[in-house]
Amino acid sequence: MRAESIWALDQLSKADPAAHGPVFARADRAAEEIAELLGAAPDEVVLQGSATHGLAQALYGVSGTVIASTAEFPSVSLTVERAAQASHGALTPRWISPPGGLVTTDAVAEALSDEVTAVAVSHVDFRTGYRADLAALRELIGPDRLLIVDAVQSFGIVDIDWQAADVIAGHGYKWLRAGRGAGFARYSEQARSRIRPVLSGITGTVSEGLFLDELPAAAASARAFTVSQPDHLAAVRLAAGVSEIRAAGVAAIETRIAEHIDRIIALADEHDLPVASPRERAHRASIVSLAPDDVDGLSAALTDAGVSATARGGAVRVAAHAGTDEATIDLLGEALAAFASR
Ligand SMILES: Cc1ncc(COP(=O)(O)O)c(C=O)c1O
C-alpha cells in the first residue's frame, strides 16, 4: 500500500495527463474488487468520502418508517435522525433500545409493523462486537423492505453472503488499513428503485462525462448516489487494501481472527475480567469488550504495557487483526495479569 501510494503521488506530480490515467483507474478497480467481495454487480458499488456519506446517501432518500437502535454508532442513529428531520414527515425513525444494545432478530421483530420500510443496523456493533445475523434479519423483514447495513466493523474480515443487505456502507480505515477518505457503498437494484438519490451530484447522472447547458437525470446505477469525483489517492489506498484482503482470503482472515479472539476471551476469563461481548463465533467478529469496574485502570494498564485499545462507554475494547502475532497476545495477557493482581 505504501508503494502504491508513492507510485500514485509520483504519477500525479507529472505534468503529462497520460500519467494520471492509471491512478484515476484505481477508483474503478477498488469499486470492482469491493463488488466482487460483496457478490454484487460492479455498477452497484461506488466510492464515498466515508461510510457515513454512504449511509447518508441511503437514509436521506428513504421514506416510511426506519427501525434503528438508539445504541448504534451515530453514523446510523444521527443520520437516521437528521434524514427524518429533513424529510418533512416522509421518514419516521422507529427507535429500539434492545438489552445491551444488541440488535437481535427478536428485537427487530418486536418493532416491525406494516409502516416499516427499512431497517438500519451495524453488522458488527462498534461497542459490544455483537454480529447481527443479516440473513435472519432479511428473512424476518421479507424481500420488500430495505436492509441498510453499516459494515465498517466487518467488511474484509467476516465471510458472509452479503446478498441479504440492500445497502452496505464501509470504509478503508479500519480492517482494510487504507486510511481516511476511502469510503464505499453498495446499493442493490431494490435499493436503487426505492431510494431517491436526493444527494446526487455531478457524477451521479446518466451523462458519462461533464455535461454543460443541460441538467441530466440521475443515473440508474449506484453512481446516482455520488456527489463528485472520488479522492483518487484514497482510492489507490483502498484498491491496495482490498487487493490484499482478496489475496489473503476473507475466510482465512476470519478464521485467524476467531482464533485470536478465542485466546483473548480465555485470557480475560483467566483473570476474571467480565467480557461484555458475545462468546460464540457466529455472533462476534474482532471486537472484545472488557467491562471491569475500573475501566480507566485497565485502559492505563494496557497503555503502560504498549497494547493499543479503546476505552469507550464503560468498557475497554480490544481487537485483533489476522496479522496480530503471538508476542502481542502474550503482551496483552501480561497486562491483564498485572491489572488483575493490583
Ligand atoms: C460502526 C461504525 N460506523 C461508522 C463509523 C464512521 O465511519 P466514517 O468515519 O467512515 O464515516 C465508525 C467509526 O468508528 C464505526 O465504528
Ligand as a Chemical Component Dictionary entry (heavy atoms), coordinates in Angstrom:
data_LIG
# 
_chem_comp.id                   LIG 
_chem_comp.type                 NON-POLYMER 
_chem_comp.pdbx_formal_charge   0 
_chem_comp.three_letter_code    LIG 
# 
loop_
_chem_comp_atom.comp_id 
_chem_comp_atom.atom_id 
_chem_comp_atom.alt_atom_id 
_chem_comp_atom.type_symbol 
_chem_comp_atom.charge 
_chem_comp_atom.model_Cartn_x 
_chem_comp_atom.model_Cartn_y 
_chem_comp_atom.model_Cartn_z 
_chem_comp_atom.pdbx_ordinal 
LIG C1 C1 C 0 -19.704 1.162 13.194 1  
LIG C2 C2 C 0 -19.127 2.420 12.649 2  
LIG N1 N1 N 0 -19.781 3.075 11.687 3  
LIG C3 C3 C 0 -19.284 4.203 11.148 4  
LIG C4 C4 C 0 -18.093 4.745 11.579 5  
LIG C5 C5 C 0 -17.623 6.027 10.985 6  
LIG O1 O1 O 0 -17.143 5.806 9.683  7  
LIG P1 P1 P 0 -16.696 7.027 8.756  8  
LIG O2 O2 O 0 -15.696 7.806 9.528  9  
LIG O3 O3 O 0 -16.111 6.366 7.543  10 
LIG O4 O4 O 0 -17.907 7.805 8.444  11 
LIG C6 C6 C 0 -17.381 4.100 12.591 12 
LIG C7 C7 C 0 -16.123 4.659 13.078 13 
LIG O5 O5 O 0 -15.563 4.250 14.064 14 
LIG C8 C8 C 0 -17.918 2.908 13.151 15 
LIG O6 O6 O 0 -17.279 2.241 14.115 16 
# 
loop_
_chem_comp_bond.comp_id 
_chem_comp_bond.atom_id_1 
_chem_comp_bond.atom_id_2 
_chem_comp_bond.value_order 
_chem_comp_bond.pdbx_ordinal 
LIG C1 C2 SING 1  
LIG C2 N1 SING 2  
LIG C2 C8 DOUB 3  
LIG N1 C3 DOUB 4  
LIG C3 C4 SING 5  
LIG C4 C5 SING 6  
LIG C4 C6 DOUB 7  
LIG C5 O1 SING 8  
LIG O1 P1 SING 9  
LIG P1 O2 DOUB 10 
LIG P1 O3 SING 11 
LIG P1 O4 SING 12 
LIG C6 C7 SING 13 
LIG C6 C8 SING 14 
LIG C7 O5 DOUB 15 
LIG C8 O6 SING 16 
# 
